[in-house]
């Protein structure tokens, strides 16, 4: 008798944690065949992409190689991009795989499943604003973060070059959520570090960062007191924060804010997210306006019980007419719960409903501080934290993700190695 086939598409925070747990519980004992599919060969925790973009985190050191991780945790990895879904035959359709020259490496493939989990994450939503897609950089993937880093290095080199006389480096960041705020602070930290590595003309006074938010304040998901504390901290660093300001278009020279032009050499769009357009009308599955696939309390899609969705791609309604927010903690919780439900299905037991638990939000202002709310509704409200305690709590979020992937012992060793690297390696990625 063939063992059940569980296919997971998307190796982000939720997808990789799910594949790891299922591989350890089911794959190792050959109770099920687990396959993870992703378009990239490596994984990096998405909340760290702003550090990859500034060079304060070297993605080559911190990333997880899917194929090696799969071997260690008893599941299969396939490199590929999903282009279609055959619900009748229960096949995931993958696009042909080509090399850098466009030559086909693998033809179009079909991967069979008994249970399918879609964990494809989210992408930036530019709301069809003219010029944004052409002239702004998004931070949805390591490749995009690397692109920003290369452009940042080139801009610093020009600033130090007599052949390109320029007074300042102007960077515009659109979106006052976690990504925009954290990137603003991290850029100032990176500028200080770059100054130590030969970029003598680069200092924080010459770095002009403008953070543009369409809403009345930054960090709308956080309590106002915490948001205002972050606002004040950014302004102390020299970030110009503009709220209630809408971007109407972008060009190669900068952003258009109604009748006003904001000059910028580098522009980042972090003003909203949606599930990938590919998921819209996928094989007749039900969507919401953000392309998320609607799911039942068990995380099964509303129109096919063999298909589950977790993370940012899941449209999970809450009782207050809101949705489970697209955060790493949501993906982590859903992955943890889905392990229990898939085990229940395989053992003939009833599945249980997923319940979202808000553990709060933390915003890192690089080495300048951390603010946020901790515990959320677990204590009947929000516990406001700042300073070192908040910084420790922020770092612990990433450590918990590492524990889910590697276990406690390996995570401790990774943490020790990270400390050593801070001493023996450059503090910035310089290439």
N, C-alpha and C positions, 0 to 999 in steps of 0.2 A: 504494500500500500504506500503510495507517494505521500511524503510529508507536506504539510501546508506551505505555500509560498507567500511570504510577506514582502512586498516591495515598497520602499520608501523613496519618494522623489524629493530631493532637497536636503543638503547636508549642513544646514544652518544650526543654530543653537538647539532647536527642538528636534530636527531630523537626525542629527548625529548622536545626540543623547539617546534618542529612541532606538536607533540601530545598535548602539553600544549595549544598552540594557537588554534588548531582545537577543542580541548575539550571545551575551553572557548567560542568559536564562534559558534560551531555546536553541540557539545555533550550536552551542558547545555540546549539548546533549542530543543533537540531531532531532529535536522535536519539531523544528520548523527550519525552512531555508530563508534566510534574511538577505535581502539585496538592497543596497543603498545606491541611488543614482544621483549624480551631480555634474554640472557642466564644468566645474573646476576640479583641479587635482588636490587642492588643499583647503583647509578650513581655518578661518580666524574668527574670533568672537566679534560680531558686528558692532557692539558698543565701543570697540577699540579702534574703529576705522579712522576716527579723527586723529588718533595718535599716529597711525600709519601715515596719514596724509601729511603731518607736520614733520615726520622723521623721528619723533621721540620714542617710537616703537618700531623695531626691526621685524617686519613680518616674516622674513626668512628664518628667524630664530623661533618666533612664537607660534607659527602656524602648525597645524596638524596635517600630516599627509594621509589622505583617506585610505589609500591602498595598504599602507603599513598598519594603520589603526584597525582596518578591517581584518587583517590577518591575525592581529593580536586579540581581537574580540569576536572571532568566529562568525563573521558575516562577509558577504561578497560586495565588492565595490565595482560599479560600472561607470565609466566616464561618458557623459552624453547629455544632450538637451532634449527634453520632452517636447514633442510637437503635436501629439495627438493621443486620443484615448479611445479604445474599442471596448465599450462596456459589455457588449454581447460575448465577444471572445475572451474578455478579460485580458487585454493586451495593452501595455504602455508602448507607445510608438516613439522611437528616438531618431533624431535627425542624423544624417550621415556625418561622420567625424572626419574633418579635413585638417591638413597640416598648415603651416604658415604660408606656403606657396599656393594653397588651395587644392592640393592633390588629395584625393579621397583616401583616408586611412581605414575607415570602417564604413560599410554601406548602411543604409537605414536598417534599424533593428526593431524587433518586437520582443518585449519582455513580458512573460506570462505572470499572472498573479492570482492568488486566491483572495488576498486582502491587500488593498492598496492604501497607502498613507501619503497624502500630498502635504508637503512641508516646504513650500517654495518661497516663503518669506514675502517681502514687499519691495517695492521700488518707489522712487521719488515721483510725486504727483505735481507736475508743473502747470496743471489746469489749462493747458493749451495757451499759455501766455506767450506772445510772439517773441522769438529769439532766444528763449530760455534753453531749449534743447540744443541749439547750435553753439551758444556762447558760454553757458554755465557748466560747471563741473558738479556732478552728483557724487554722493558718498554711499552708494549702494553695495559696492563690491571692493575687494582688495585691488583689482585692476584700476578702478576709478580713483581710489585713494593713492595708489602709486602714481597715477597720472598727475594728480594735484601736487604730489611731492616733487616730481620732476620739474613741473612748471614753477614751483616755489624756489627750487634750487637755481633754475635759470634766471629767475627774477632777482635773486640775491647776487648772482654773478654779474648781471647787468648793472646793479646798483653799485658794485665795487669797480666797475670798468670806466675808465676815462672816455672811452669811445661811446658810451651811452649815458651821458650826463642826465641825472634825474634826482630830484630832491627827495622823493618819498616813494614807498611801495604802497599802493592803494589796493586793499582787498575788501570786497563787499560780500557779505554773507546774508542770504535771504532765509529767514525763518528763525524765530526766537524760541524754538523748542530745545530739547536736550542737545541735539547734534550741533545746532548753530551756536549755542552758548558755550559748550565745551570746546568746540573748535576755536572760537574767539580767544578763550583763555590759553589754550594750548599753543596757539600761534605766538603769543607774547612770550611764553616760556621758551619756545624754540628759538625765537629771535635772540634771546639772551645767550642761549647755548651756541648758536651759530657764530656769535661774536667771538667765541673762544677758539674757533677753528679757522681763523684767517679771514673771515668776512668782517674786516675791521670797520668798514663803512656802514655796517648794518647794526643799528641799535633800535631799541623800542620806540624812541622818539620819531624815527623815520618810518616806522611801520604804522600805517593809518588803516585801521579796521573799522568798518561800519557794519553794524548788525541791524538788519531791517526786518521789522515784524508788522504784519498787517493788523493784528489784534491790538487791544488796548494795553497789553503788558506782555512781557516775555514769560516763558514757562507757564502757560495757562493750565497745565495739568497739576501744578503744585499750588499749595496755599499761597495767598497773596504776600504774607510776611516773608516767606522763603524766597518767592520770586523777586521781591523788592531788595532783599539782601544780596541776591545774585546780581541784580541790576546795578546796585551801588558798587559791588566788587569789580564788575567789568569796567565801570566808568573810572574807578581808581587806576585800573591798568592802562587806561587811555582808549578803550573801545568806545566808539560813538554809537550809542543805542538809540534807534529811532523806532518808536512804536506808532501804531495807527497810521502806518505808511504803506501804501500798496504799490507794488512793482507792476508797471503796465507793459513793459517790454525790455528787451536786452539787445545790445549790439556789441561789437568787438571792443568798443571804447568804454562801455559801462552800462549802468542800469538807467532806465527811464522811470522816474517816480512822478507820474502825472506830467506836469509841465516842467519839472526839474530833472536835470541830468546828474547822475552820480558817477563820476569817472572811476574806473577800476581796471587794473591790469589782470586781476584774478577775481573770478566770481564763483561762488558756491551756492547752489540751490538746495535748501534743507527745509522747505516750507510746507511739507505735507507728504503723505505716502498713500499708496494704494497697492492692492495685490496686482501681480503681473497681468497685463492685458490678455495674455494667452489664456488665462482662466475664465475670461468672460465667455459665456455660452459654451463651455467645454463639455462636449458630449451630452448636452441637455441637462447638466447639473444647474442648480439654482444659485444665483448670485445676488449680492446687494450692490449699491451704487459704487462701492470701492473695489469691485471685481472679486470680493471675498466670496468663497463658496459657503453657503449656509449649511450649518450643521445642527443636528439634534443634540440634546444634553449628553448623549453617549459619545459625541464627536463624530458620529456617522453622518454622511451627507443626507440631506432631506429626501433625495430621490434614489439613493443606492446604498444599501446597508453594507456592501462589501468595500466601500470607499470611505476613508476617514480623512479629516483635515485637522492640522494643528498649526499653531503659531500665527503669524501675521496674515496668512492666507485664509484663516478660518473666520467666518462670520458667525460669532456666537452671541446671541442677544442676551442682555441682562434685564432684570425686572424693571429697571427705571428708564426703559426706552433707550438705553445706551448699549454699546457693544464691549466685549472684552477688549481692552486696549492692546495695541500691537507693541508689546514690550518683550524683552528677553525673559522676564519672569513668567509671563503668560505662556510662552513656548515651553519653558522648563516645566511648568506645572502640567500642561497638557500632555507632554511627552511622558511624564511620570504616571499620569492617570491612564493614558492609553496602554501602557505596558500591562496594567491590571486588567483593563477591559479585553485586550487581545488574549491574555492568559485565560480569562473567564470564558471567552468564545471557544477557545481550543479545548477547554475542559468541560464544556457544556453547561456552564453556570451563567446566570443573568448578568448583564453589564450594569454598571452603576453610573449615575449622572456626574459629570464634571462640575465642580463648583470653583469659580474664580476667587482667589484670595488676594487682596491687595496688600502687598508687603511694603508699600510706600515707594517713593521715588528719590533717587539721589543724583545730584548733579556735581560733577567734578570740575573745578576751576583750575585744573592742572595742579602745579605745586603751590598755588596761591590760596587754596582752600577748597572745601566741599560743603555743600548745603543740601538739605532735603528733609523729607518726612519719612519716618521709619515706622513699620508695623501696620500702618493704615487701619483698616477696620478690625484687625485682630485685637486691638485694645479699645475699640469703640470710638476711635477718632484717630488723629495723626499726632505722633510724637515728633516734634521738631528737633532736628539735630544739626549742629554746625561744627566746624573745626576738625580737630584730630579724630574725634569719635566718628564723625561723618566720613572722614577719609578712610578710616579703617573699615567701616561698614561698606563703603564703595568698593574697596579692593576685595573684600570678602565675597562680593557678588561674582567676580571673575573666578575666584578660588573655588566657589561652589560649582561653577560650570566645569572647571578642571577636574574636581572630584568626581563629578558625574561621568566624565570621560575616562579618567585614569585611576581613580581610587585615591584614598588618602595618602598612602605611602609615596606613590609616584608624584602626587601633587606637591608634597613637602619637598621632595628632591628637586622638582622643577622650580619651586620657589627659591631654594638655596642656590641653584645654578643661576637663576635670574639675578640674585644679589651679587654673585661673583662676577657676572657679566657686566654689571654696572661699574665694577671696579676696573676690570681689565680691558673692556671694550669702549670705543667712543660713546659718548652719551647721546649722540644723534646718528641716524643713518645719513651718510654724506654722499651717497651715489644713487 
